Amino acid sequence: MKITDGPDFASSSLPRHLIRGAVGIGSLVGAFALLPLYGPITLALAPLGLVALRGCPMCWAIGLAQTLSRGRLQRECTDGRCELKPAGSTPAGTTPAPPAFEARGPGAEPRSLSPARGHLPAVAGGA
C-alpha cells in the first residue's frame, strides 16, 4: 500500500475547479435561499452542492490550493531539514522528502517518522 501525504482534493485544471466551486456553492446557497419560495423540494440541491465541493467548502478550498500548487512546489529534505521549493530546482545530492506519517494497520494511529517531532529530552532527576 502506498502512503501519500494526505487526501487529494485537486482538480485537473483551475477552470474545472472554479466551475466545481460555482456549482457547489451555488447549489448550497440555492437550497436554503429558495426554501421560502419553493418549499422543501429545494433541499434536493444540497447533496449536489456537497458532491461538487467534494465534501464541504473547506475541502474545496484545500483543493483550490492543491490545484494552484500542483507541479509548482516540491518538498525536499537536506540534513533532516525539509523545505518547499519551486519544482525542478532540486540541487544534486538531495533526496525527496520522506512521507510525513506511517500507517501501522487498520485503526492504528499514524506515527510520525521524524525523530525530532514529539519527543522531549529526558530531564535528569525528573518527577
C-alpha positions as CSV (number, residue, x, y, z in Angstrom):
1,M,0.0,0.0,0.0
2,K,1.4,3.4,-1.0
3,I,1.3,6.1,1.7
4,T,0.7,9.6,0.5
5,D,0.9,13.0,2.2
6,G,-2.9,13.1,2.5
7,P,-6.1,13.3,0.5
8,D,-6.0,14.9,-2.9
9,F,-8.9,17.3,-3.5
10,A,-7.3,19.0,-6.5
11,S,-8.9,19.1,-9.9
12,S,-7.1,18.5,-13.2
13,S,-7.3,22.3,-14.1
14,L,-8.0,25.6,-12.4
15,P,-11.1,26.4,-14.6
16,R,-12.6,23.0,-13.8
17,H,-12.0,23.6,-10.1
18,L,-13.6,27.0,-10.2
19,I,-16.6,25.6,-12.0
20,R,-17.0,22.9,-9.4
21,G,-16.9,25.7,-6.7
22,A,-19.5,27.8,-8.5
23,V,-21.8,24.8,-8.9
24,G,-21.3,23.6,-5.3
25,I,-21.6,26.9,-3.5
26,G,-24.5,28.0,-5.8
27,S,-26.3,24.7,-5.1
28,L,-25.9,25.0,-1.3
29,V,-26.9,28.7,-1.3
30,G,-29.9,27.9,-3.6
31,A,-31.0,25.0,-1.5
32,F,-31.6,27.3,1.5
33,A,-32.3,30.7,-0.2
34,L,-35.1,29.2,-2.3
35,L,-36.7,27.3,0.6
36,P,-39.3,30.0,1.3
37,L,-40.3,30.3,-2.3
38,Y,-40.4,26.6,-3.4
39,G,-40.6,24.6,-0.2
40,P,-38.6,21.6,1.0
41,I,-38.0,20.3,-2.6
42,T,-35.2,22.9,-2.9
43,L,-33.2,21.0,-0.3
44,A,-32.5,18.4,-3.0
45,L,-29.9,20.9,-4.3
46,A,-27.8,20.4,-1.1
47,P,-26.4,16.9,-2.0
48,L,-25.5,18.2,-5.4
49,G,-23.5,21.0,-3.8
50,L,-21.7,18.7,-1.5
51,V,-20.7,16.3,-4.3
52,A,-19.5,19.3,-6.4
53,L,-17.4,20.6,-3.5
54,R,-16.1,17.1,-2.7
55,G,-17.5,17.1,0.8
56,C,-17.5,20.6,2.2
57,P,-16.5,24.2,1.4
58,M,-13.2,23.6,3.2
59,C,-12.5,20.5,1.1
60,W,-13.0,22.7,-2.0
61,A,-10.7,25.4,-0.6
62,I,-8.0,22.8,0.1
63,G,-8.4,21.5,-3.4
64,L,-8.0,25.0,-4.8
65,A,-4.7,25.4,-3.0
66,Q,-3.6,21.9,-4.3
67,T,-4.7,22.8,-7.8
68,L,-2.7,26.0,-7.8
69,S,0.4,24.5,-6.4
70,R,0.4,21.2,-8.4
71,G,3.6,20.9,-10.2
72,R,4.9,24.2,-8.9
73,L,6.1,23.2,-5.5
74,Q,8.3,20.4,-4.3
75,R,9.2,19.3,-0.8
76,E,12.8,18.3,-0.4
77,C,14.9,17.4,2.7
78,T,18.6,18.0,3.3
79,D,20.3,17.0,6.5
80,G,17.0,16.4,8.3
81,R,15.5,19.8,7.3
82,C,12.6,19.9,4.9
83,E,11.7,22.9,2.7
84,L,9.2,23.8,0.0
85,K,10.9,24.9,-3.2
86,P,9.8,25.5,-6.8
87,A,9.7,22.3,-8.8
88,G,12.7,21.5,-10.8
89,S,15.2,23.3,-8.5
90,T,16.5,20.2,-6.7
91,P,20.2,20.5,-6.3
92,A,22.4,17.5,-6.8
93,G,22.9,15.3,-3.7
94,T,19.5,16.0,-2.1
95,T,16.7,13.5,-1.8
96,P,12.9,13.9,-2.0
97,A,11.2,14.2,1.3
98,P,10.0,11.0,3.0
99,P,6.3,10.6,3.9
100,A,5.3,12.6,7.0
101,F,3.4,9.7,8.6
102,E,3.5,6.0,8.5
103,A,0.3,3.9,8.8
104,R,0.6,0.9,11.0
105,G,-2.6,-1.1,10.1
106,P,-6.3,-0.7,10.2
107,G,-7.5,1.5,13.0
108,A,-3.9,2.4,14.2
109,E,-2.9,5.9,14.9
110,P,-0.4,7.4,12.4
111,R,3.1,7.6,13.8
112,S,5.5,10.5,13.0
113,L,8.6,9.3,11.1
114,S,10.5,12.4,12.2
115,P,12.6,11.7,15.2
116,A,12.7,15.4,16.2
117,R,8.9,15.8,16.4
118,G,7.0,15.0,19.5
119,H,10.0,13.8,21.6
120,L,11.2,15.8,24.6
121,P,14.7,15.2,26.0
122,A,14.8,13.3,29.3
123,V,15.1,15.5,32.3
124,A,17.8,14.4,34.9
125,G,16.2,13.7,38.2
126,G,12.7,14.3,36.8
127,A,9.5,13.7,38.6
